[in-house]
Amino acid sequence: MSVAIDACAAQHQGDRKEQQDRVAILGHARLKGVALAVVADGMGGHTGGALAAEQVIPTAKNNLNHFAPKEETPQFMLENSMREAHTMIKAARYINEKDPHSTAVMLLLQPGKLTWGHCGDSRIYRFHGDQLVARSIDHSYVEHLLSSGKITAEQALTHPNRNILLTSLGGQDEPKFDISESYELQGGDSFVLCSDGLWAYFDDAEMGGIVAAYSARQASEILLERARERGAGGGDNISLAIIKLIEKETVKPKPPAGFVPRAKA
């Protein structure tokens, strides 16, 4: 058996005046089978959020193209990408007199290995089939309340402070990152990276079911459509990237026409 990759990146402006999210799936300039998926959700008022998120993608692309697996770890590459973006966003604050911030979630693909990291409340989900294996934990005030047992999951959905982040790129304090990796990959594994404009409208079971049942492109279209419907005219920017590992059966070459195998003596 061999594993193929089905991937798609998509976004929608929602009902906002400006698209302040950025999303991309980037291939390595030289290494085959190495790619990086990135979602960044900008914050900071009119134009400020877009300015922040805009720094994340080219910074990640530059670090990806210079990534050499024999010389540095994937964890270092991801953390360095986010740290450099943080520095660029802080510099933009002084130049443009804005208050830009951004979340970031990144997934690095290498042959037989995946590494991911995030800062803020943009998420990464891992499914096998339609079952949730794991998801990132938001760096948010509400997630802190939830993990400490002070509120329930239902209360978290409508909490008035659900948009307050404990860390982000571009803030006054040094950002915090969570990095994970996996070598145990198989056909049927799927990864969804997304901003809160998407995940706010789905529970794990529904998202996993859609991703399992459709191609990456079709699943992206369905998720965007349902999020737009549920936003009911007040929806946020939406960005997502889906990476699906598809198990393909190796086809054995057919013998030439007229070939008759020789009987063993």
N, C-alpha and C positions, 0 to 999 in steps of 0.2 A: 504494500500500500504506500502511496505517496500523498502529500498534503499540498493542496493549492490554496491560494489566497483570493478571497472575494472581498473587495473593499469599496467603500463609497464615502464621500464627504458631502454634506449638504447644509444649507442654512436658509433662514427666512427672516426678514426684518421684523415680522410680527406687526404690532400696532404702534411701534415706536417711530419717532421722526427720523431716526438715524440707526444704521446697523453698526453697533459697537462691539459685536463679536467678530472673531476671526477663526477660520478653520482651514486646515490643509493636511494633505497626505503627501509627504515628500520622499523622493527616492535619493539614495546616496549617489554622489557624483561618480564614484568609481567602483564601489563594492556591490556585487550582485546579491540580491536577496536581503539587503539592508534598507529599511525605510523607517520613517517617523511620522506618526499621526499626532496632530496638535489641535487643541481647542483653547481659545483664550476669550474670556468674557470681560470686556472693558467697563470701567466705572469712572465717574468723575464729571458728571454733568455733560452739557452739550459739547461735542467734539473731544472732550477730555478722555472719555472712555475709549473712543475709537483710536485716539492717539496712543493710549497705553497698549491696547491689544495689538495694534499695528507693529509695535516693537518686538512682540513675542515671536511671530512667524519668521522674519528674516534672521533673527538671532539664533533661533533653533535650526534653521536651514544651514547657516554658516557653521555651527557646531557639528551638525550631522556630516557635512561634507569634509570636515577635518577629523572626523572620528576614525580612529585606527584601533580596532579591537585588541591588537597585540600590545598596544602602548598605553591604553587607558580603559577603565571599566565603563560599562554602560551607565552605571549609577552616577559616576563622576560626570559623564557627558550630559545627562539629563539635569543634574543639579547645577552644573555650570551654565547650561542654557538658560535656566530660570534665573540664576543669580545675575548673569549678564543682562538679561532683559530687565530685571529689577533696577540695575544701575542705569540703563538707558532711559527707563521711564522716569526715574528720579531726576535725571538731567533734563528731560523734556519739561518737567514741572517748572524749573527755573527759567528755561528759555521761552516757554509759551504762557507762563503765568496761569496755568491750569492746575487742577488737582487730580492727575490721572492715576488710576490703579487698574490692575488686571488680575484675574485668576489665570491659572494655566494648568492643563492636564496634558501629558505626553505619553505616548506609547512607542517604544523602540522595538522594531522587529529585526531579528537576526535569525539565520538558519537554525532551527531547533531551540530557539530561546526568545522570550519576550521580557522586556523590562519596562516598567511604567512608574510615573511619579506625578504628584499634583501639589498645587498650592492654592488654597481658597476653596470655593464650593462648586467648581466645575468637577464633574464626576467621571470615573471610569467604572464600568460594570464588566464582570466576567461571567459568562454563561457557558454551560455545557448542555447542548440541546436547548430546551426551554427552562432549564433549572439554573437559578442564580448560584454561582460558586462563591463570589465575593464582590464587594464594591468598596470604593474608597470612602473614607470617613471625612465629611466636610470639616473644614477649618472655620466653623461658624459658631456664634453664640448659642443658637438654638440646638445645634448638635451637641454642644457642651452640656446644655441643660438636659437633653435627652439621654446622653450617656451617663449622667450622674443621677438619673431617675427623678428629676424634678418636674419633668413634663412627660406626657405620653406621645407616641408617634402621631396620633390623631391631632393632638394639640400643636405639635410642631408644624403641621401643614398650614395652620392659620395664625401662628404666633406673630404678634406685631413686630418683633425684632428678628424675623427670620432672614432678613437680608444683611444683618450685621456680621462681618467677617472678623476673625481673630488674627488673620494674617493674609497678606496679598503682595503681589509684586508692585513696587513703586511706593510703598508706605514708608513712614519714618523709621520704623524698626526693621531689622533684618528679617526677611521672610523665612518661614518654616516650610520644609518639604517632607513628604512621605514618599519613599521609594520602595518598590517591590519588584520581584522577578519570578519567572517560572521556566523550568526546563521541561516540565511534564505537560507537553502539548500534544493534542490529538485532534483528529477530525471531529467536528461537532462543537469545538470551542469557538466562542464568539466574544468580541470585546466591543463595548459601546462607550465612546467618549462624548460628553455632552455638557452644555451649559444648563443653568437652572431654568432657562426658558423652555427646556424640554422636560427634564426629569420631574419638575414640579407637578406634571399632569399624569404621571404613570406610576403604578406600583410595580414591583419587581416581576411579578408573575405575568402581567400583561406585556411589559416590554420584552421579556424573555420569549414569550410565545410568538410575538410578531417577528423578532429577529430569527428565531428558529424556523419559522414557516416560509419565509421569503428570502429572496436574494438580498444582498446588502443594499442595492439601489431601491428595490421595491419596499424593503423595510423602512428605509429612510423616508420615502415618500409617504408611507402610511403614518409613521410617527409624526412627521411634520403636519400632515393633514389633521390628525386627531388633536395635536397640541393647539393648532389654530382654532379648531372648533371649540375646544374647552377654554381657550383664552377669552372667548365671547367678547371680542372687541377691545380687550385690555391686555393682550398677550405681549410678553417680552420678546426681545431678539431670541432666535433659536439657532443653535449650531450643534452639529453632531458628526461623528465619524464612526463608521462601523467596519470592523475587521472580522471576517469569518474564515475559519480554517476548514476547508472542505476535503474530506478524505476521498481520494480517487484510486480506483483499483488499477493496478499495473497490468497493461495488456501485453500478453506474451506474443512475440512475433509468430506469424503463421508459417508453416513449412512451405517451400515452393511447390507449385502445382506438379503433380505427378511423383512427388517424393514418397518413397516407400521405406519405412525404417527397417534396417537390417536386423534380422532375428539373431539373438544371442546364441552362441554355440553351447 
